[in-house]
């Protein structure tokens, strides 16, 4: 079933221009973490959501494509393709719940993890996506004057939109998350975007309004709605523990309807231009990816 642009915006709770319609259901919105420092972040489990225009969106109107708790190694089979898995470990120490996924980035290296969930091999490629995961940077994490990449949606099609392959609106795009130095004790967050309006060969940083303390668990929520190919009206949003952290509604990801959301890219990568300055690691837990039920 095809949707008009307005129908998609109403579905996501954005039609009236506010993020208030995105609070309530884990299918559509971030949960609330009353105290990240105690690792007690739990998603809101309300069954439905009141959108900004007053209509109700239920959890049944979305399709859960991925739901991974990382309790055992069966999780890796949920991904369609696993490129880089040498630095993965399931650990109990400092875990969010029972066991969590630890991604190591050894000193002098850049690769941590690279796994793909290809939508066309599992269902169909959507234009709208919600994703969430829990994220933990240890006290020992060192990112001075550097940046790195974290999981997010993409549509590179092996042609453009990553690795210095400039997007032109027809070859590909990507919207991975990222971490960065804040010149303080906190870790900054950002989207790292390859989009049709970019000027350089490498992606552009879209900085979030929230940063993270080391040694604490946080819930990260992402939302993307691809633009109408004839307009710069793509939407990217983000939350940290249920609090709005990023909101951009005028992105041109593509100029052709052939580009959609090709995959969810579970990517952890150091850089930028430099390798990890020491043995660094990051913990992940409770990854959930959902799409519009009428697109799946």
N, C-alpha and C positions, 0 to 999 in steps of 0.2 A: 504494500500500500504506500503510495507516495503522499508526502506531507507538504503543505505550503510552509513557507518560512514562519509565518505567524503561528501555525499549529505547533511547530517544533518549539518555538519560544514559549508558548503557553504551557506546553508539556513540561518544559524545564523550569517554569516558574519565573521567566524573565520578561514576559509580555508587558508588564507594567513598569519595568525598569528597576526592580528592586531585588535584593537577594533574600528578602524575608520569606519569599515563597519557597526557598530552597532549604528551609529548616523543618525537620520533622521525620522524614523517612530515610533510613540508610540506603534505600534504593536510589534516592534522588539527592541526598544531601549529607553533609557531615554530621556526625554525632557530637555530643558534648563531653568533654573531658574535664571533670571538676578539679582534678589535681594530677597533672602530668608527672610531678615529681615522685608520686607513689606508684606510678605505673598502672593506675586504675582506670585508664581511658576505656570507656565502653561506649559503643555506638547506641544512639537512640533507636529504640525498636518499635516506634509508632508505626502502625500498619499503613497509614495513608498520609497524604500531604496536602495542605491547602495552599494552592498557588497564589501568585500575586493578583490574579484577576478574579479570585474567589472560587475557581473550579477545583475539584478534588482529583488528585492523581494517586492511584493506588500502586502498591509494590508489584501487583500483577501486571501492570502496564509496562514493566521493564523485564528484560531477560538477563539473568545472571550468566555471563560467559565464563567467568573465572571466580572461584572462591577457594582460597588456599590458606590453611592454617599452619603449614610447615611443621606439623608434628612428626611426620615421617617422610621418607624419600619418595613416596608415591606422588608427591606434588609435582615433581619434575615432568611427569608424563602428561600433566595438564597443558603444558606448552607444546606448540606444534614443532618448534625447532629450538635446539639448545646448542648455541655456538661456543660459548665460553663458560665452563662449569668447574674448572680446576680449583678455583679459589672459594668454593662453597662448602659450608659446614653447618650442621644442625647442632645447636648448643642449648644448654640449660642455664648456664651462668648469665645473669642479667636478662634472661628471657622475659618476654612480655607475658606469655602464657605457656607453661610446660616447656616447650622448646621453640626457638626462633631461628630464622635463617641468618647466619653470619656470612658476610661477603668480605673477603680479605683483599686488600690492595697492597701487595708487598713493596717494600722499599725499592725504588728504581724501576718500578713497573707502572703501567697505566690501567690494564684490564682487571676488572673485578668480576663482572658477570655480563652475559648477553644471551637472552632467551626471547623468543618471539611467540606470540599467540596470533596466528594469521587468521583473520576473520573469514576470508573466503573459503578456507579449508574446513572451518568449523560451522559456519552459518552463512552470513553474507556481510559485506563491508558496510558499516553504518556511517552516518554523518554526525552522530551525536553520541557521547560517551561520558559515563561517570566512572571514576576509579578512586579507590582509597587503599591506604596501607599504613601500618604503624612503623615508625622510624626512630632509630636510636643511634646517636653518636656518642662513643665512650669519652671519658675524661681525657684519655690519651690521644684523641684525634687531633691531628695537626694539619692545618690547611692554610698556613701563612702565605699571603700574597698569591693564592692559587684558587682554582675552581675545579668542579667535577660534575659528572652527570648522574642522574637518577632516573628511575622508570617513568615512562609516559607514553602517550599515543604517537603514532607516526603513519605516514603514507609515502614512503620513499620509492617504492616500486623498483628498487635496485638502480635508480637513475639519478635522483637528485634529492637534496634535503638533508644531507648528513655528510660528515667527513670532508668538508670543504667543497662539496658538490652543490653549488649555489642553486637555490630554487628560482624558477622562472614562472611559476603558476601552472605549468604543464608537465613538469618532470617529477615533482614530489615535494614533500614538506615533512616537518617533524616538530613535535612539541614536548620534548622530554623535560623532566624536572632537572634541577641542578642545585649544588651547594656551592658556597663561596665564602671567602674570608670577609669578616666584617671589621677587622682591626680592633676586635674586642674578644671577650671570652665566648661569644655566641657564634653559631654557625648560620650564615645567611642562606635564604632559599630564593630560587628564581626558576622561571621557565627559560629554556634554551631553544629558541625558535628559528627554524628555517621557513621563510614565508615568501610569498610572491613579491612583496614590496621591499625586500632586502637589497642593500647596496653592495655588501661585501660578499666574498666567497664563503665566509664562515658565518654561523648563526648569530642571532642577536639575543642579548640577555634582557629578559623582562623581570625586573626585580620585585619580589614579594615584600609586603609591608611587615611581615613577621619574621623573626629569627628564632633559633632554637638553642637552649642551653645544653651543654654536654651532660651526659649521665642521666638524661630523662627521656622517657618515651613520649612520642607525640603522634596523633593521628593526622595524616595528610590526605586531603580530598582534592580531586581534580575534576574539572568539568570542561568539555570542549564541544562546541557546535560549529561545524565548518560553515564557511561563508557561502552565500549565493555566488556562483561563479562570475556574475556580472557586477557584484558589489563587494565593498570592503566592510562586511558586517559579521565576520567570524567572531565567536565568543570564546574567551578563555577565562576561567575563574579558578580560585583556589582558596582553601581554608586550612587553618591549623587548629586542631581541637575544636572544630565547630565555629571558630571565629573567622570572619572574612579576612583574607590576606592578599587577594589579587582579583582584579576585575577589569577586563579589557574587552570591548565589544565592537571593535572596528578593524579587525585583522583580515587581510586578504591571504588566505592559505593557498588558493587555487584560482585559476581562470577557466577551468574546464570541469564539467561534472564527472569526468572519468576518474578524477582524483577523489578518493574517499578516505575513511580511516582504515588503512590496510592492516595494521596490527597494533597490539599493545606490546611495547618494547621494554622488557625488564632489563634495563641497561645500567650498570654501575661502572663508571670510567673516570680515571683521574686525568684532568686536563680539559681544555687547554693544551698548552705547549709543553708542560713539564710533567715528569713522572712523580710518583708519590715520594715525599722526602723521608719517609720512615715506614715501618710496617703499620699501616692503618687498616681499620675494619669498621663496618657498619652493620647494624642489626635491622632486620625487617620481620614483620609479622602481619597476619590477617589481610592478605591482598584480596580485594574484591573489584571486579570489573563488570559493569552493567551497561546495556545499550537499550535504546528505545525498542519496546516489544514489537512494534509494527515494522521494524527494520530487520530484525533478526531472522 
